């Protein structure tokens, strides 16, 4: 039974890698052409509600400074992926009893989370298959996807670590 479970987990991991690489290719080939006004304020709140159980399980405190009705022009699917990846990253790489702070204005989105210091080069976090810990369950593709989406819309993305906070900022 353990071997079957191990094969199943490996298969799921390979499937997730494949889906992420296909998504990166589609973004590169600009296959997400339709753009519309997307309410980022609502997307952030929706995803925070979706991940409420994970947030509660790690006893993470959420602080939100979200301007109402911040709309940006982009593909809705890519907006969903962008916000989902940033929030899941802040949860996954947080500490128990940690915190997440989300600041959204008409010009930028900043998500900070508590966490342990990085072991590697922060500039490599946006590269494919780069992650801080080799043993981490992360695929090392989430921030690469976020960066590709930002490049597609000419948004700037920045990451800094200011003990104990990891801060990712996107400027629209």
Backbone as a printed PyTorch tensor [residue, N CA C, xyz], in Angstrom:
tensor([[[  0.8200,  -1.1880,   0.0000],
         [  0.0000,   0.0000,   0.0000],
         [  0.8690,   1.2580,   0.0000]],

        [[  1.9810,   1.2400,   0.7470],
         [  2.8820,   2.3860,   0.7910],
         [  3.4900,   2.6660,  -0.5840]],

        [[  3.8330,   1.5950,  -1.3030],
         [  4.4160,   1.7720,  -2.6430],
         [  3.3960,   2.3600,  -3.6070]],

        [[  2.1570,   1.9290,  -3.5020],
         [  1.1060,   2.4630,  -4.3690],
         [  0.8970,   3.9420,  -4.0720]],

        [[  0.8660,   4.2980,  -2.7980],
         [  0.7000,   5.6960,  -2.4210],
         [  1.8750,   6.5290,  -2.9240]],

        [[  3.0730,   5.9990,  -2.8230],
         [  4.2610,   6.7140,  -3.2830],
         [  4.2090,   6.9580,  -4.7960]],

        [[  3.7820,   5.9490,  -5.5500],
         [  3.6480,   6.0840,  -7.0080],
         [  2.5600,   7.1050,  -7.3380]],

        [[  1.4660,   7.0560,  -6.5940],
         [  0.3720,   8.0000,  -6.8040],
         [  0.8300,   9.4440,  -6.5620]],

        [[  1.5790,   9.6670,  -5.4940],
         [  2.0810,  11.0030,  -5.1830],
         [  3.0630,  11.4820,  -6.2530]],

        [[  3.9260,  10.6000,  -6.7140],
         [  4.8740,  10.9610,  -7.7750],
         [  4.1290,  11.3080,  -9.0640]],

        [[  3.0960,  10.5410,  -9.3740],
         [  2.2920,  10.8060, -10.5630],
         [  1.5980,  12.1700, -10.4680]],

        [[  1.0510,  12.4920,  -9.3120],
         [  0.4070,  13.7930,  -9.1010],
         [  1.4090,  14.9360,  -9.2600]],

        [[  2.5880,  14.7400,  -8.7270],
         [  3.6380,  15.7710,  -8.8240],
         [  4.0340,  16.0030, -10.2800]],

        [[  4.2200,  14.9370, -11.0250],
         [  4.5750,  15.0560, -12.4480],
         [  3.4550,  15.7360, -13.2180]],

        [[  2.2290,  15.4060, -12.8930],
         [  1.0800,  16.0270, -13.5470],
         [  1.0500,  17.5340, -13.2800]],

        [[  1.3110,  17.9350, -12.0450],
         [  1.3350,  19.3560, -11.6940],
         [  2.4690,  20.0830, -12.4240]],

        [[  3.6220,  19.4520, -12.5150],
         [  4.7520,  20.0440, -13.2450],
         [  4.3730,  20.2350, -14.7030]],

        [[  3.7740,  19.2160, -15.3050],
         [  3.3620,  19.2780, -16.7010],
         [  2.3670,  20.4160, -16.9260]],

        [[  1.3540,  20.5260, -16.0640],
         [  0.3610,  21.5880, -16.1930],
         [  1.0000,  22.9720, -16.0670]],

        [[  1.9270,  23.1180, -15.1470],
         [  2.5940,  24.4100, -14.9510],
         [  3.4610,  24.7740, -16.1510]],

        [[  4.1680,  23.7940, -16.7050],
         [  5.0080,  24.0620, -17.8750],
         [  4.1670,  24.3940, -19.1040]],

        [[  3.0340,  23.7370, -19.2510],
         [  2.1160,  24.0640, -20.3520],
         [  1.6030,  25.4960, -20.1860]],

        [[  1.2550,  25.8770, -18.9630],
         [  0.7950,  27.2320, -18.6970],
         [  1.8800,  28.2530, -19.0480]],

        [[  3.1260,  27.9940, -18.6450],
         [  4.2260,  28.9010, -18.9680],
         [  4.4000,  29.0400, -20.4810]],

        [[  4.2720,  27.9470, -21.2020],
         [  4.3830,  27.9740, -22.6630],
         [  3.2590,  28.7970, -23.2750]],

        [[  2.0430,  28.6210, -22.7820],
         [  0.9010,  29.3870, -23.2940],
         [  1.0890,  30.8810, -23.0360]],

        [[  1.6240,  31.2320, -21.8850],
         [  1.8780,  32.6490, -21.5850],
         [  2.9460,  33.1810, -22.5370]],

        [[  4.0330,  32.4120, -22.7290],
         [  5.1030,  32.8170, -23.6510],
         [  4.5780,  33.0410, -25.0660]],

        [[  3.6710,  32.1840, -25.5000],
         [  3.1360,  32.2660, -26.8690],
         [  1.9270,  33.1930, -26.9580]],

        [[  1.6510,  33.9160, -25.8750],
         [  0.5650,  34.8860, -25.7910],
         [ -0.7790,  34.3020, -26.2190]],

        [[ -1.0730,  33.1180, -25.6910],
         [ -2.3400,  32.4710, -26.0020],
         [ -3.4790,  32.9460, -25.1060]],

        [[ -3.1800,  33.8460, -24.1810],
         [ -4.2140,  34.4500, -23.3370],
         [ -4.3760,  35.8920, -23.8000]],

        [[ -5.0500,  36.0730, -24.9090],
         [ -5.1340,  37.4000, -25.5190],
         [ -6.2620,  38.2490, -24.9660]],

        [[ -7.4070,  37.6320, -24.6600],
         [ -8.5490,  38.4120, -24.2120],
         [ -8.2130,  39.1090, -22.9020]],

        [[ -8.4100,  40.4050, -22.8900],
         [ -8.2160,  41.1710, -21.6670],
         [ -9.5210,  41.8630, -21.3190]],

        [[ -9.7300,  42.0470, -20.0550],
         [-10.9250,  42.7330, -19.5850],
         [-10.5940,  43.3840, -18.2520]],

        [[-11.4910,  44.2150, -17.7790],
         [-11.3150,  44.8180, -16.4700],
         [-11.5450,  43.7340, -15.4150]],

        [[-10.5400,  43.4860, -14.6100],
         [-10.6310,  42.4770, -13.5580],
         [-10.5260,  43.1820, -12.2100]],

        [[-11.4700,  42.9030, -11.3360],
         [-11.4800,  43.4990, -10.0150],
         [-10.5490,  42.6980,  -9.0980]],

        [[ -9.3370,  43.2140,  -8.9250],
         [ -8.3220,  42.5280,  -8.1190],
         [ -8.7170,  42.5060,  -6.6440]],

        [[ -9.3960,  43.5370,  -6.1810],
         [ -9.8450,  43.5840,  -4.7800],
         [-10.7310,  42.3780,  -4.4710]],

        [[-11.6920,  42.1160,  -5.3650],
         [-12.5950,  40.9730,  -5.1600],
         [-11.8590,  39.6460,  -5.2720]],

        [[-10.9050,  39.5500,  -6.2200],
         [-10.1490,  38.3000,  -6.3780],
         [ -9.3570,  37.9660,  -5.1160]],

        [[ -8.7250,  38.9510,  -4.5380],
         [ -7.9340,  38.7160,  -3.3200],
         [ -8.8370,  38.2070,  -2.2010]],

        [[ -9.9610,  38.8710,  -1.9860],
         [-10.8850,  38.4310,  -0.9300],
         [-11.4330,  37.0350,  -1.2100]],

        [[-11.7320,  36.7460,  -2.4630],
         [-12.2300,  35.4150,  -2.8370],
         [-11.2020,  34.3360,  -2.5100]],

        [[ -9.9410,  34.5830,  -2.8750],
         [ -8.9110,  33.5690,  -2.6250],
         [ -8.5870,  33.4340,  -1.1410]],

        [[ -8.6510,  34.5260,  -0.4070],
         [ -8.4600,  34.4110,   1.0460],
         [ -9.5550,  33.5420,   1.6600]],

        [[-10.7830,  33.6900,   1.1790],
         [-11.8780,  32.8340,   1.6610],
         [-11.6520,  31.3800,   1.2570]],

        [[-11.1750,  31.1480,   0.0390],
         [-10.9210,  29.7820,  -0.4400],
         [ -9.8640,  29.0700,   0.4070]],

        [[ -8.8880,  29.8240,   0.9020],
         [ -7.7840,  29.2270,   1.6580],
         [ -7.9460,  29.3950,   3.1670]],

        [[ -9.1490,  29.7100,   3.5890],
         [ -9.4120,  29.9700,   5.0050],
         [ -8.9930,  28.8040,   5.9080]],

        [[ -9.2470,  27.5710,   5.4770],
         [ -8.8930,  26.4050,   6.3030],
         [ -7.3810,  26.2680,   6.4590]],

        [[ -6.6390,  26.4730,   5.3730],
         [ -5.1720,  26.4040,   5.4570],
         [ -4.6300,  27.4950,   6.3640]],

        [[ -5.1990,  28.6830,   6.2480],
         [ -4.7760,  29.8050,   7.0760],
         [ -5.0530,  29.5030,   8.5480]],

        [[ -6.2290,  28.9790,   8.8320],
         [ -6.5920,  28.6250,  10.2130],
         [ -5.7220,  27.5050,  10.7560]],

        [[ -5.4330,  26.5130,   9.9230],
         [ -4.6320,  25.3610,  10.3660],
         [ -3.2400,  25.7950,  10.8310]],

        [[ -2.6820,  26.8170,  10.1900],
         [ -1.3530,  27.3030,  10.5740],
         [ -1.4360,  28.4710,  11.5560]],

        [[ -2.6700,  28.8160,  11.9800],
         [ -2.8870,  29.9140,  12.9260],
         [ -2.2890,  31.2310,  12.4230]],

        [[ -2.4680,  31.4940,  11.1300],
         [ -1.9280,  32.6960,  10.5000],
         [ -2.9180,  33.8480,  10.6670]],

        [[ -2.3970,  34.9990,  11.0510],
         [ -3.1920,  36.2170,  11.1760],
         [ -3.1290,  36.9710,   9.8520]],

        [[ -4.2810,  37.4240,   9.3810],
         [ -4.3550,  38.1720,   8.1230],
         [ -4.6420,  39.6370,   8.4170]],

        [[ -3.8600,  40.5180,   7.8110],
         [ -4.1140,  41.9570,   7.8950],
         [ -4.2930,  42.4350,   6.4590]],

        [[ -5.4370,  43.0750,   6.1980],
         [ -5.7410,  43.5290,   4.8400],
         [ -5.8950,  45.0420,   4.7880]],

        [[ -5.2210,  45.6370,   3.8310],
         [ -5.4020,  47.0450,   3.4820],
         [ -5.6970,  47.0480,   1.9870]],

        [[ -6.9220,  46.6690,   1.6570],
         [ -7.3030,  46.4720,   0.2560],
         [ -8.2310,  47.5990,  -0.1770]],

        [[ -7.7320,  48.4190,  -1.1000],
         [ -8.5750,  49.4800,  -1.6590],
         [ -9.7310,  48.8180,  -2.4050]],

        [[-10.9050,  49.3740,  -2.2890],
         [-12.0780,  48.7990,  -2.9430],
         [-12.0620,  49.0120,  -4.4450]],

        [[-12.5310,  48.0160,  -5.1630],
         [-12.7120,  48.0980,  -6.6150],
         [-11.4690,  48.5230,  -7.3850]],

        [[-10.3390,  47.8930,  -7.0930],
         [ -9.1370,  48.1200,  -7.9020],
         [ -9.2600,  47.2200,  -9.1250]],

        [[ -9.3800,  47.8470, -10.2840],
         [ -9.5270,  47.1140, -11.5430],
         [ -8.2710,  47.2810, -12.3810]],

        [[ -7.8260,  46.1630, -12.9560],
         [ -6.7210,  46.2250, -13.9080],
         [ -7.1420,  45.4770, -15.1650]],

        [[ -6.5730,  45.8590, -16.2810],
         [ -6.9280,  45.2660, -17.5590],
         [ -5.9800,  44.1070, -17.8470]],

        [[ -6.5190,  42.8910, -17.7590],
         [ -5.7350,  41.6990, -18.0610],
         [ -6.6730,  40.5190, -18.2640]],

        [[ -6.1260,  39.4070, -18.6750],
         [ -6.9200,  38.1940, -18.8440],
         [ -7.3670,  37.7000, -17.4650]],

        [[ -8.6480,  37.3760, -17.3350],
         [ -9.1910,  36.9900, -16.0300],
         [ -8.5560,  35.7090, -15.4920]],

        [[ -8.3060,  34.7400, -16.3680],
         [ -7.6860,  33.4830, -15.9360],
         [ -6.2890,  33.7380, -15.3830]],

        [[ -5.5240,  34.5770, -16.0650],
         [ -4.1790,  34.8880, -15.5910],
         [ -4.2150,  35.6850, -14.2920]],

        [[ -5.2060,  36.5520, -14.1410],
         [ -5.3610,  37.2920, -12.8830],
         [ -5.6330,  36.3240, -11.7330]],

        [[ -6.5010,  35.3420, -11.9700],
         [ -6.8090,  34.3180, -10.9530],
         [ -5.5410,  33.5590, -10.5540]],

        [[ -4.7640,  33.1510, -11.5580],
         [ -3.5370,  32.3890, -11.3000],
         [ -2.5320,  33.2460, -10.5320]],

        [[ -2.3930,  34.5000, -10.9260],
         [ -1.4680,  35.4220, -10.2720],
         [ -1.7860,  35.5470,  -8.7850]],

        [[ -3.0290,  35.8700,  -8.4830],
         [ -3.4330,  36.0720,  -7.0860],
         [ -3.3530,  34.7600,  -6.3010]],

        [[ -3.8200,  33.6840,  -6.8890],
         [ -3.7800,  32.3830,  -6.2210],
         [ -2.3440,  31.9880,  -5.8720]],

        [[ -1.4300,  32.1280,  -6.8200],
         [ -0.0360,  31.7500,  -6.5730],
         [  0.5970,  32.6020,  -5.4760]],

        [[  0.3150,  33.8980,  -5.4860],
         [  0.9010,  34.7690,  -4.4650],
         [  0.3690,  34.4480,  -3.0680]],

        [[ -0.9280,  34.2130,  -2.9700],
         [ -1.5150,  33.9220,  -1.6510],
         [ -1.0900,  32.5360,  -1.1600]],

        [[ -1.1290,  31.5330,  -2.0200],
         [ -0.7120,  30.1950,  -1.5760],
         [  0.7620,  30.1870,  -1.1810]],

        [[  1.5680,  30.9610,  -1.8920],
         [  2.9820,  31.0640,  -1.5580],
         [  3.1580,  31.6680,  -0.1590]],

        [[  2.3850,  32.7160,   0.1400],
         [  2.4760,  33.3700,   1.4510],
         [  2.0180,  32.4440,   2.5790]],

        [[  1.0790,  31.5530,   2.2690],
         [  0.6000,  30.5890,   3.2730],
         [  1.6000,  29.4500,   3.4270]],

        [[  1.9820,  28.8670,   2.3020],
         [  2.8430,  27.6860,   2.3010],
         [  4.2020,  27.9480,   2.9510]],

        [[  4.7470,  29.1320,   2.7310],
         [  6.0900,  29.4350,   3.2320],
         [  6.0550,  30.2810,   4.5060]],

        [[  4.9190,  30.2460,   5.1790],
         [  4.7600,  30.9740,   6.4270],
         [  5.1260,  30.0570,   7.5920]],

        [[  5.1190,  30.6110,   8.7670],
         [  5.3780,  29.8340,   9.9800],
         [  4.0760,  29.7090,  10.7580]],

        [[  3.9960,  28.7130,  11.6360],
         [  2.8280,  28.6020,  12.5120],
         [  2.7510,  29.8540,  13.3800]],

        [[  1.5300,  30.3520,  13.5880],
         [  1.2880,  31.5890,  14.3370],
         [  1.9010,  32.8140,  13.6490]],

        [[  2.0950,  32.7050,  12.3410],
         [  2.6720,  33.8140,  11.5770],
         [  1.6090,  34.7950,  11.1220]],

        [[  1.9910,  35.6330,  10.1810],
         [  1.0520,  36.6310,   9.6750],
         [  1.2530,  36.8600,   8.1800]],

        [[  0.1980,  37.3520,   7.5640],
         [  0.2190,  37.7800,   6.1660],
         [ -0.4070,  39.1610,   6.1390]],

        [[  0.2470,  40.0740,   5.4310],
         [ -0.3090,  41.4120,   5.2540],
         [ -0.4380,  41.6640,   3.7600]],

        [[ -1.6150,  42.1130,   3.3570],
         [ -1.8860,  42.3930,   1.9520],
         [ -2.2540,  43.8580,   1.8120]],

        [[ -1.4900,  44.5710,   0.9970],
         [ -1.7330,  45.9860,   0.7340],
         [ -1.9950,  46.1550,  -0.7620]],

        [[ -3.1730,  46.6480,  -1.1080],
         [ -3.5480,  46.8550,  -2.5030],
         [ -3.9720,  48.3030,  -2.7070]],

        [[ -3.3420,  48.9530,  -3.6780],
         [ -3.7390,  50.2910,  -4.1090],
         [ -4.0030,  50.2230,  -5.6090]],

        [[ -4.3620,  51.3400,  -6.2080],
         [ -4.5670,  51.3700,  -7.6540],
         [ -3.2710,  51.1770,  -8.4290]],

        [[ -2.1450,  51.3200,  -7.7600],
         [ -0.8560,  51.2370,  -8.4400],
         [ -0.0470,  49.9880,  -8.1050]],

        [[ -0.3540,  49.3370,  -6.9750],
         [  0.4860,  48.1970,  -6.5900],
         [ -0.2310,  47.2170,  -5.6590]],

        [[  0.3420,  46.0290,  -5.6110],
         [ -0.0840,  44.9740,  -4.6940],
         [  1.1550,  44.4880,  -3.9600]],

        [[  1.1210,  44.5220,  -2.6390],
         [  2.2290,  44.0140,  -1.8330],
         [  1.6850,  42.9560,  -0.8820]],

        [[  2.3120,  41.7810,  -0.9090],
         [  1.9370,  40.7040,   0.0010],
         [  3.1740,  40.3430,   0.8050]],

        [[  3.0600,  40.4620,   2.1280],
         [  4.1810,  40.0970,   2.9920],
         [  3.7340,  38.9830,   3.9280]],

        [[  4.6640,  38.1090,   4.2180],
         [  4.3940,  37.0260,   5.1590],
         [  5.6180,  36.7680,   6.0170]],

        [[  5.3330,  36.3470,   7.2430],
         [  6.4230,  35.9530,   8.1260],
         [  6.9920,  34.6400,   7.6060]],

        [[  8.2380,  34.3870,   7.9350],
         [  8.8630,  33.1420,   7.5140],
         [ 10.3280,  33.1170,   7.8720]],

        [[ 10.8940,  31.9500,   7.7260],
         [ 12.3150,  31.7740,   8.0010],
         [ 13.1400,  32.4510,   6.9150]],

        [[ 14.3590,  32.8530,   7.2260],
         [ 15.2170,  33.4810,   6.2090],
         [ 15.4940,  32.5130,   5.0480]],

        [[ 15.7500,  33.0910,   3.8900],
         [ 16.1060,  32.2780,   2.7160],
         [ 17.5000,  31.7090,   2.8820]],

        [[ 17.7240,  30.5630,   2.2610],
         [ 19.0620,  29.9780,   2.2500],
         [ 19.7840,  30.2770,   0.9430]],

        [[ 19.0260,  30.5480,  -0.1120],
         [ 19.6200,  30.7730,  -1.4210],
         [ 19.5520,  32.2240,  -1.8440]],

        [[ 19.8540,  32.4440,  -3.1090],
         [ 19.8500,  33.7730,  -3.7080],
         [ 18.4130,  34.2020,  -4.0140]],

        [[ 17.9330,  35.3060,  -3.4300],
         [ 16.5510,  35.7380,  -3.6610],
         [ 16.2320,  36.0110,  -5.1310]],

        [[ 17.2180,  36.4180,  -5.9210],
         [ 16.9620,  36.7140,  -7.3280],
         [ 16.6160,  35.4600,  -8.1240]],

        [[ 16.9420,  34.2940,  -7.5880],
         [ 16.6510,  33.0390,  -8.2890],
         [ 15.2360,  32.5210,  -8.0230]],

        [[ 14.5150,  33.1270,  -7.0920],
         [ 13.1800,  32.6370,  -6.7430],
         [ 12.2010,  32.6800,  -7.9120]],

        [[ 12.4310,  33.5750,  -8.8680],
         [ 11.5280,  33.7140, -10.0110],
         [ 11.9260,  32.8240, -11.1870]],

        [[ 12.9850,  32.0430, -11.0260],
         [ 13.4220,  31.1330, -12.0840],
         [ 12.7050,  29.7930, -11.9390]],

        [[ 12.5280,  29.1120, -13.0570],
         [ 11.8500,  27.8130, -13.0460],
         [ 12.6250,  26.8030, -12.2130]],

        [[ 11.9010,  26.0620, -11.4120],
         [ 12.4110,  24.9790, -10.5670],
         [ 13.3670,  25.4480,  -9.4750]],

        [[ 13.4100,  26.7490,  -9.2200],
         [ 14.2390,  27.2540,  -8.1340],
         [ 13.3560,  27.4200,  -6.9150]],

        [[ 13.8340,  26.9190,  -5.8130],
         [ 13.1230,  27.0720,  -4.5550],
         [ 14.1430,  27.1280,  -3.4470]],

        [[ 13.7080,  27.5820,  -2.3060],
         [ 14.6490,  27.7970,  -1.2120],
         [ 15.1710,  26.4990,  -0.6300]],

        [[ 14.3000,  25.5070,  -0.4890],
         [ 14.7030,  24.2470,   0.1250],
         [ 14.4690,  23.1090,  -0.8520]],

        [[ 15.4640,  22.2780,  -1.0380],
         [ 15.3470,  21.1450,  -1.9450],
         [ 14.2510,  20.1860,  -1.4900]],

        [[ 14.0870,  20.0380,  -0.2010],
         [ 13.1010,  19.0950,   0.3250],
         [ 11.6780,  19.6350,   0.3170]],

        [[ 11.5200,  20.8980,  -0.0050],
         [ 10.2060,  21.5260,   0.0150],
         [  9.2450,  20.8460,  -0.9520]],

        [[  7.9560,  20.8210,  -0.5800],
         [  6.9370,  20.2300,  -1.4500],
         [  6.6440,  21.1010,  -2.6580]],

        [[  7.1450,  22.3110,  -2.6560],
         [  6.9340,  23.2420,  -3.7610],
         [  7.5660,  22.7060,  -5.0380]],

        [[  6.9090,  22.9900,  -6.1670],
         [  7.4500,  22.5870,  -7.4620],
         [  8.5350,  23.5460,  -7.9370]],

        [[  8.5640,  24.7440,  -7.3890],
         [  9.5240,  25.7380,  -7.8520],
         [  9.0790,  26.4110,  -9.1340]],

        [[  7.7610,  26.4240,  -9.3950],
         [  7.2430,  27.0380, -10.6210],
         [  6.2700,  28.1880, -10.3530]],

        [[  5.7270,  28.2850,  -9.1610],
         [  4.7070,  29.2870,  -8.8560],
         [  5.1590,  30.7130,  -9.0920]],

        [[  6.3150,  31.0870,  -8.5580],
         [  6.7960,  32.4560,  -8.7450],
         [  7.2940,  32.6910, -10.1670]],

        [[  7.7390,  31.6390, -10.8310],
         [  8.1100,  31.7580, -12.2440],
         [  6.8860,  32.0920, -13.0830]],

        [[  5.7650,  31.4670, -12.7670],
         [  4.5030,  31.7570, -13.4520],
         [  4.0660,  33.1870, -13.1500]],

        [[  4.1580,  33.5970, -11.8890],
         [  3.8050,  34.9680, -11.4980],
         [  4.6550,  35.9690, -12.2890]],

        [[  5.9470,  35.7120, -12.3840],
         [  6.8370,  36.6170, -13.1130],
         [  6.4550,  36.6940, -14.5900]],

        [[  6.1440,  35.5570, -15.2070],
         [  5.7480,  35.5360, -16.6220],
         [  4.4730,  36.3420, -16.8440]],

        [[  3.5170,  36.2010, -15.9440],
         [  2.2720,  36.9700, -16.0610],
         [  2.5820,  38.4600, -15.9470]],

        [[  3.4210,  38.8290, -14.9940],
         [  3.7910,  40.2360, -14.8260],
         [  4.4960,  40.7670, -16.0790]],

        [[  5.4070,  39.9880, -16.6280],
         [  6.0920,  40.3990, -17.8550],
         [  5.1050,  40.5820, -19.0040]],

        [[  4.1320,  39.6920, -19.0960],
         [  3.1330,  39.7490, -20.1670],
         [  2.3870,  41.0800, -20.1540]],

        [[  2.1330,  41.6250, -18.9700],
         [  1.3940,  42.8740, -18.8420],
         [  2.2860,  44.0670, -18.4930]],

        [[  3.5830,  43.8550, -18.5310],
         [  4.5760,  44.8940, -18.2360],
         [  4.4380,  45.4560, -16.8150]],

        [[  4.1110,  44.5780, -15.8840],
         [  4.1010,  44.9490, -14.4690],
         [  5.4810,  44.6310, -13.9110]],

        [[  5.9390,  45.4190, -12.9680],
         [  7.2140,  45.0810, -12.3290],
         [  6.9200,  44.2570, -11.0790]],

        [[  7.8200,  43.3340, -10.8040],
         [  7.6770,  42.4920,  -9.6070],
         [  8.9830,  42.5440,  -8.8410]],

        [[  8.8730,  42.6120,  -7.5290],
         [ 10.0440,  42.7330,  -6.6810],
         [  9.8550,  41.8840,  -5.4310]],

        [[ 10.9380,  41.2830,  -4.9810],
         [ 10.9200,  40.4970,  -3.7480],
         [ 12.0450,  40.9880,  -2.8480]],

        [[ 11.7320,  41.1540,  -1.5660],
         [ 12.7780,  41.4440,  -0.5750],
         [ 12.4750,  40.6470,   0.6930]],

        [[ 13.5240,  40.3930,   1.4540],
         [ 13.3650,  39.7850,   2.7720],
         [ 13.8630,  40.7920,   3.7890]],

        [[ 12.9800,  41.1540,   4.7080],
         [ 13.3240,  42.0680,   5.7960],
         [ 12.8770,  41.3750,   7.0800]],

        [[ 13.8300,  40.7230,   7.7320],
         [ 13.5910,  39.8300,   8.8570],
         [ 12.4720,  40.3210,   9.7670]],

        [[ 11.4260,  39.5950,   9.9690],
         [ 11.1170,  38.2310,   9.5450],
         [ 10.1670,  38.1610,   8.3390]],

        [[ 10.0840,  39.2470,   7.5320],
         [  9.0770,  39.3040,   6.4800],
         [  9.6340,  39.0650,   5.0800]],

        [[  8.8940,  38.2570,   4.3230],
         [  9.1210,  38.0790,   2.8930],
         [  8.0980,  38.9860,   2.2220]],

        [[  8.5430,  39.8930,   1.3740],
         [  7.6410,  40.8780,   0.7630],
         [  7.7390,  40.8010,  -0.7540]],

        [[  6.6130,  40.5160,  -1.3890],
         [  6.5340,  40.5020,  -2.8430],
         [  5.6280,  41.6490,  -3.2630]],

        [[  6.1340,  42.4880,  -4.1530],
         [  5.3870,  43.6690,  -4.5970],
         [  5.2650,  43.6520,  -6.1170]],

        [[  4.0490,  43.8800,  -6.5840],
         [  3.8020,  44.0350,  -8.0180],
         [  3.3100,  45.4560,  -8.2280]],

        [[  3.9410,  46.1390,  -9.1710],
         [  3.5280,  47.4880,  -9.5300],
         [  2.8540,  47.4240, -10.8900]],

        [[  1.6180,  47.9120, -10.9480],
         [  0.8240,  47.8420, -12.1860],
         [  1.2160,  48.9680, -13.1330]]])
